[in-house]
Amino acid sequence: MAAKRQFGSEALQHIYDRFIAGDPEQRDYYEQALFDTEVACMIYSLRAKAGLSQRALGRKIGTTGSVISRLEDADYEGHSLAMLRRIAAALGKRVEIRFVDATNRNVLNPAK
């Protein structure tokens, strides 16, 4: 059985425990949504830190601002490794992928 996800907020913990934790399908949906949101936030943060508009980043990687907008949307599920590499290269970064133990479901601390 997977380890229980732990939150710093009692309210979040209660909601997760009540609606997600006991249902494998809901838990998988939640984990995928969390992943999609994290990728979208990373793209947005890197672009904003570089001082680029969506249109400007799109031009740098040979696409349009609307494509960048979709990639920065937490509901978008079509991230490709090739596109992430193009974005990373345009922003002077590289993509790093890690495989981690599936039982470690603790929430990342965004402040770190």
Buried (B, 14 or more C-beta within 10 A) or exposed (E): EEEEBEBEEEEEBEEBEEEBBEEEEEBEEBBEEBEBBEBBEBBBEBBEEBEBEBEBBBBBBEBEBEBBBBBBBBEBEEBEEEBBBBBBEBBEBEBEEEEEEEEEBEBEEEEE
